Amino acid sequence: MNDQKYDKNGNLIYYKDSLNFECWKEYDDRGNCIYYKDSTGWEYWQKYDERGNLIYDKNSNDNEWWREYDNRDNIIYYKNINGDEHWYKFDENYNRIDITEKEFKEIEFRKEEKEYLSRTKCSRFELMDI
């Protein structure tokens, strides 16, 4: 017979089966699982953004993953502990398209330029005159 326990929100926080496999879970205020541990010693941690998108996770083998999303909750960036990085954009039909390294460098350049100009409050033309 299985043994199960739930928190006040109905989230499964403990489970034990007839073979004595056990697992424990913890949740954030939104009901997202933020921690998992089982009787084999496996652990898993997760973090979410304010919209409920998974932005970070790590397991007991020290593998890690990072993600970023656009304002429509589409994943636009992914990175793992091995350094594999992927950037995405979406077409008019919301189909995901990989961004090339050249496109990413252009996006980063424009982002850095915007940040620089906002800090210095200079226009591009003022910089050219210097």
ROVEXTI-624701 format. One record per residue (C-alpha): residue number from 1; chain; z, x, y negated. Coordinates in steps of 0.05 Angstrom, whole numbers, plus 5000, padded with zeros to 4 digits. Each point is the difference from the previous one (the first is absolute). Example, Ala and Ser with C-alpha at 12.3 -4.5 7.8 and 13.67 -1.06 7.14 Angstrom:
// ROVEXTI-624701
<kolke><i>1</i><ch>A</ch><z>5156</z><x>5246</x><y>5090</y></kolke>
<kolke><i>2</i><ch>A</ch><z>4987</z><x>5027</x><y>4931</y></kolke>
***
This chain:
// ROVEXTI-624701
<kolke><i>1</i><ch>A</ch><z>5000</z><x>5000</x><y>5000</y></kolke>
<kolke><i>2</i><ch>A</ch><z>4983</z><x>5024</x><y>4930</y></kolke>
<kolke><i>3</i><ch>A</ch><z>5052</z><x>5007</x><y>4945</y></kolke>
<kolke><i>4</i><ch>A</ch><z>4976</z><x>4988</x><y>4929</y></kolke>
<kolke><i>5</i><ch>A</ch><z>5036</z><x>4998</x><y>4933</y></kolke>
<kolke><i>6</i><ch>A</ch><z>4972</z><x>4978</x><y>4933</y></kolke>
<kolke><i>7</i><ch>A</ch><z>5022</z><x>5009</x><y>4928</y></kolke>
<kolke><i>8</i><ch>A</ch><z>5013</z><x>4942</x><y>4952</y></kolke>
<kolke><i>9</i><ch>A</ch><z>4925</z><x>4999</x><y>4983</y></kolke>
<kolke><i>10</i><ch>A</ch><z>4977</z><x>4993</x><y>5072</y></kolke>
<kolke><i>11</i><ch>A</ch><z>4978</z><x>5072</x><y>5007</y></kolke>
<kolke><i>12</i><ch>A</ch><z>5010</z><x>5032</x><y>5069</y></kolke>
<kolke><i>13</i><ch>A</ch><z>5052</z><x>5055</x><y>4991</y></kolke>
<kolke><i>14</i><ch>A</ch><z>5019</z><x>5015</x><y>5072</y></kolke>
<kolke><i>15</i><ch>A</ch><z>4965</z><x>4992</x><y>5066</y></kolke>
<kolke><i>16</i><ch>A</ch><z>5019</z><x>5019</x><y>5071</y></kolke>
<kolke><i>17</i><ch>A</ch><z>4958</z><x>4984</x><y>5062</y></kolke>
<kolke><i>18</i><ch>A</ch><z>5017</z><x>4995</x><y>5074</y></kolke>
<kolke><i>19</i><ch>A</ch><z>4983</z><x>5074</x><y>5009</y></kolke>
<kolke><i>20</i><ch>A</ch><z>5052</z><x>5020</x><y>4946</y></kolke>
<kolke><i>21</i><ch>A</ch><z>4947</z><x>5019</x><y>4949</y></kolke>
<kolke><i>22</i><ch>A</ch><z>5031</z><x>4988</x><y>4932</y></kolke>
<kolke><i>23</i><ch>A</ch><z>4974</z><x>5001</x><y>4929</y></kolke>
<kolke><i>24</i><ch>A</ch><z>5031</z><x>4991</x><y>4931</y></kolke>
<kolke><i>25</i><ch>A</ch><z>4964</z><x>4981</x><y>4936</y></kolke>
<kolke><i>26</i><ch>A</ch><z>5018</z><x>4997</x><y>4926</y></kolke>
<kolke><i>27</i><ch>A</ch><z>4963</z><x>4961</x><y>4946</y></kolke>
<kolke><i>28</i><ch>A</ch><z>4993</z><x>5001</x><y>4925</y></kolke>
<kolke><i>29</i><ch>A</ch><z>5012</z><x>4939</x><y>4955</y></kolke>
<kolke><i>30</i><ch>A</ch><z>4929</z><x>4977</x><y>5011</y></kolke>
<kolke><i>31</i><ch>A</ch><z>5003</z><x>5001</x><y>5076</y></kolke>
<kolke><i>32</i><ch>A</ch><z>4962</z><x>5064</x><y>5010</y></kolke>
<kolke><i>33</i><ch>A</ch><z>5024</z><x>5043</x><y>5057</y></kolke>
<kolke><i>34</i><ch>A</ch><z>5025</z><x>5065</x><y>4969</y></kolke>
<kolke><i>35</i><ch>A</ch><z>5033</z><x>5032</x><y>5060</y></kolke>
<kolke><i>36</i><ch>A</ch><z>4991</z><x>4997</x><y>5075</y></kolke>
<kolke><i>37</i><ch>A</ch><z>5038</z><x>5037</x><y>5055</y></kolke>
<kolke><i>38</i><ch>A</ch><z>4998</z><x>4990</x><y>5075</y></kolke>
<kolke><i>39</i><ch>A</ch><z>5039</z><x>5025</x><y>5060</y></kolke>
<kolke><i>40</i><ch>A</ch><z>4948</z><x>5054</x><y>5014</y></kolke>
<kolke><i>41</i><ch>A</ch><z>5020</z><x>5033</x><y>4934</y></kolke>
<kolke><i>42</i><ch>A</ch><z>4936</z><x>4980</x><y>4964</y></kolke>
<kolke><i>43</i><ch>A</ch><z>5010</z><x>4986</x><y>4926</y></kolke>
<kolke><i>44</i><ch>A</ch><z>4954</z><x>4975</x><y>4946</y></kolke>
<kolke><i>45</i><ch>A</ch><z>5010</z><x>4992</x><y>4924</y></kolke>
<kolke><i>46</i><ch>A</ch><z>4956</z><x>4960</x><y>4953</y></kolke>
<kolke><i>47</i><ch>A</ch><z>4997</z><x>4989</x><y>4925</y></kolke>
<kolke><i>48</i><ch>A</ch><z>4962</z><x>4945</x><y>4963</y></kolke>
<kolke><i>49</i><ch>A</ch><z>4977</z><x>4989</x><y>4929</y></kolke>
<kolke><i>50</i><ch>A</ch><z>5022</z><x>4940</x><y>4959</y></kolke>
<kolke><i>51</i><ch>A</ch><z>4941</z><x>4960</x><y>5028</y></kolke>
<kolke><i>52</i><ch>A</ch><z>5019</z><x>5012</x><y>5072</y></kolke>
<kolke><i>53</i><ch>A</ch><z>4948</z><x>5054</x><y>5015</y></kolke>
<kolke><i>54</i><ch>A</ch><z>5020</z><x>5055</x><y>5047</y></kolke>
<kolke><i>55</i><ch>A</ch><z>5000</z><x>5064</x><y>4957</y></kolke>
<kolke><i>56</i><ch>A</ch><z>5038</z><x>5050</x><y>5044</y></kolke>
<kolke><i>57</i><ch>A</ch><z>5020</z><x>5006</x><y>5072</y></kolke>
<kolke><i>58</i><ch>A</ch><z>5031</z><x>5054</x><y>5042</y></kolke>
<kolke><i>59</i><ch>A</ch><z>5019</z><x>5005</x><y>5073</y></kolke>
<kolke><i>60</i><ch>A</ch><z>5050</z><x>5041</x><y>5039</y></kolke>
<kolke><i>61</i><ch>A</ch><z>4946</z><x>5052</x><y>5015</y></kolke>
<kolke><i>62</i><ch>A</ch><z>4998</z><x>5014</x><y>4925</y></kolke>
<kolke><i>63</i><ch>A</ch><z>4930</z><x>4970</x><y>4993</y></kolke>
<kolke><i>64</i><ch>A</ch><z>4990</z><x>4970</x><y>4931</y></kolke>
<kolke><i>65</i><ch>A</ch><z>4949</z><x>4956</x><y>4966</y></kolke>
<kolke><i>66</i><ch>A</ch><z>4990</z><x>4980</x><y>4927</y></kolke>
<kolke><i>67</i><ch>A</ch><z>4957</z><x>4944</x><y>4972</y></kolke>
<kolke><i>68</i><ch>A</ch><z>4982</z><x>4971</x><y>4932</y></kolke>
<kolke><i>69</i><ch>A</ch><z>4969</z><x>4932</x><y>4984</y></kolke>
<kolke><i>70</i><ch>A</ch><z>4960</z><x>4969</x><y>4944</y></kolke>
<kolke><i>71</i><ch>A</ch><z>5021</z><x>4937</x><y>4963</y></kolke>
<kolke><i>72</i><ch>A</ch><z>4967</z><x>4957</x><y>5055</y></kolke>
<kolke><i>73</i><ch>A</ch><z>5043</z><x>5034</x><y>5054</y></kolke>
<kolke><i>74</i><ch>A</ch><z>4940</z><x>5039</x><y>5028</y></kolke>
<kolke><i>75</i><ch>A</ch><z>5018</z><x>5069</x><y>5025</y></kolke>
<kolke><i>76</i><ch>A</ch><z>4968</z><x>5052</x><y>4954</y></kolke>
<kolke><i>77</i><ch>A</ch><z>5035</z><x>5063</x><y>5024</y></kolke>
<kolke><i>78</i><ch>A</ch><z>5026</z><x>5026</x><y>5066</y></kolke>
<kolke><i>79</i><ch>A</ch><z>5032</z><x>5067</x><y>5018</y></kolke>
<kolke><i>80</i><ch>A</ch><z>5036</z><x>5025</x><y>5061</y></kolke>
<kolke><i>81</i><ch>A</ch><z>5045</z><x>5059</x><y>5012</y></kolke>
<kolke><i>82</i><ch>A</ch><z>4941</z><x>5042</x><y>5026</y></kolke>
<kolke><i>83</i><ch>A</ch><z>4969</z><x>4996</x><y>4932</y></kolke>
<kolke><i>84</i><ch>A</ch><z>4945</z><x>4951</x><y>5019</y></kolke>
<kolke><i>85</i><ch>A</ch><z>4984</z><x>4960</x><y>4937</y></kolke>
<kolke><i>86</i><ch>A</ch><z>4954</z><x>4942</x><y>4990</y></kolke>
<kolke><i>87</i><ch>A</ch><z>4982</z><x>4962</x><y>4937</y></kolke>
<kolke><i>88</i><ch>A</ch><z>4967</z><x>4932</x><y>5001</y></kolke>
<kolke><i>89</i><ch>A</ch><z>4965</z><x>4952</x><y>4953</y></kolke>
<kolke><i>90</i><ch>A</ch><z>4976</z><x>4930</x><y>5012</y></kolke>
<kolke><i>91</i><ch>A</ch><z>4933</z><x>4966</x><y>4988</y></kolke>
<kolke><i>92</i><ch>A</ch><z>4990</z><x>4931</x><y>4971</y></kolke>
<kolke><i>93</i><ch>A</ch><z>5012</z><x>4970</x><y>5070</y></kolke>
<kolke><i>94</i><ch>A</ch><z>5065</z><x>5038</x><y>5008</y></kolke>
<kolke><i>95</i><ch>A</ch><z>4971</z><x>5046</x><y>5052</y></kolke>
<kolke><i>96</i><ch>A</ch><z>5036</z><x>5067</x><y>5002</y></kolke>
<kolke><i>97</i><ch>A</ch><z>4958</z><x>5061</x><y>4984</y></kolke>
<kolke><i>98</i><ch>A</ch><z>5023</z><x>5072</x><y>5006</y></kolke>
<kolke><i>99</i><ch>A</ch><z>4999</z><x>5038</x><y>4934</y></kolke>
<kolke><i>100</i><ch>A</ch><z>4966</z><x>5067</x><y>5003</y></kolke>
<kolke><i>101</i><ch>A</ch><z>5037</z><x>5063</x><y>4979</y></kolke>
<kolke><i>102</i><ch>A</ch><z>4955</z><x>5005</x><y>4939</y></kolke>
<kolke><i>103</i><ch>A</ch><z>5017</z><x>4929</x><y>4979</y></kolke>
<kolke><i>104</i><ch>A</ch><z>5074</z><x>5013</x><y>5010</y></kolke>
<kolke><i>105</i><ch>A</ch><z>4998</z><x>5062</x><y>4957</y></kolke>
<kolke><i>106</i><ch>A</ch><z>4966</z><x>4960</x><y>4945</y></kolke>
<kolke><i>107</i><ch>A</ch><z>5053</z><x>4945</x><y>5005</y></kolke>
<kolke><i>108</i><ch>A</ch><z>5056</z><x>5052</x><y>4997</y></kolke>
<kolke><i>109</i><ch>A</ch><z>4967</z><x>5035</x><y>4941</y></kolke>
<kolke><i>110</i><ch>A</ch><z>4995</z><x>4934</x><y>4961</y></kolke>
<kolke><i>111</i><ch>A</ch><z>5072</z><x>4984</x><y>5018</y></kolke>
<kolke><i>112</i><ch>A</ch><z>5025</z><x>5068</x><y>4977</y></kolke>
<kolke><i>113</i><ch>A</ch><z>4958</z><x>4996</x><y>4937</y></kolke>
<kolke><i>114</i><ch>A</ch><z>5028</z><x>4931</x><y>4984</y></kolke>
<kolke><i>115</i><ch>A</ch><z>5072</z><x>5024</x><y>5012</y></kolke>
<kolke><i>116</i><ch>A</ch><z>4988</z><x>5062</x><y>4956</y></kolke>
<kolke><i>117</i><ch>A</ch><z>4969</z><x>4960</x><y>4944</y></kolke>
<kolke><i>118</i><ch>A</ch><z>5056</z><x>4949</x><y>5002</y></kolke>
<kolke><i>119</i><ch>A</ch><z>5052</z><x>5056</x><y>4994</y></kolke>
<kolke><i>120</i><ch>A</ch><z>4964</z><x>5036</x><y>4944</y></kolke>
<kolke><i>121</i><ch>A</ch><z>4973</z><x>4937</x><y>4967</y></kolke>
<kolke><i>122</i><ch>A</ch><z>4935</z><x>5038</x><y>4987</y></kolke>
<kolke><i>123</i><ch>A</ch><z>4930</z><x>4973</x><y>5009</y></kolke>
<kolke><i>124</i><ch>A</ch><z>4948</z><x>5038</x><y>5039</y></kolke>
<kolke><i>125</i><ch>A</ch><z>4964</z><x>5014</x><y>4934</y></kolke>
<kolke><i>126</i><ch>A</ch><z>5063</z><x>5031</x><y>4969</y></kolke>
<kolke><i>127</i><ch>A</ch><z>5005</z><x>5046</x><y>5060</y></kolke>
<kolke><i>128</i><ch>A</ch><z>4927</z><x>5022</x><y>4991</y></kolke>
<kolke><i>129</i><ch>A</ch><z>5013</z><x>5020</x><y>4928</y></kolke>
<kolke><i>130</i><ch>A</ch><z>5057</z><x>5046</x><y>5019</y></kolke>
***
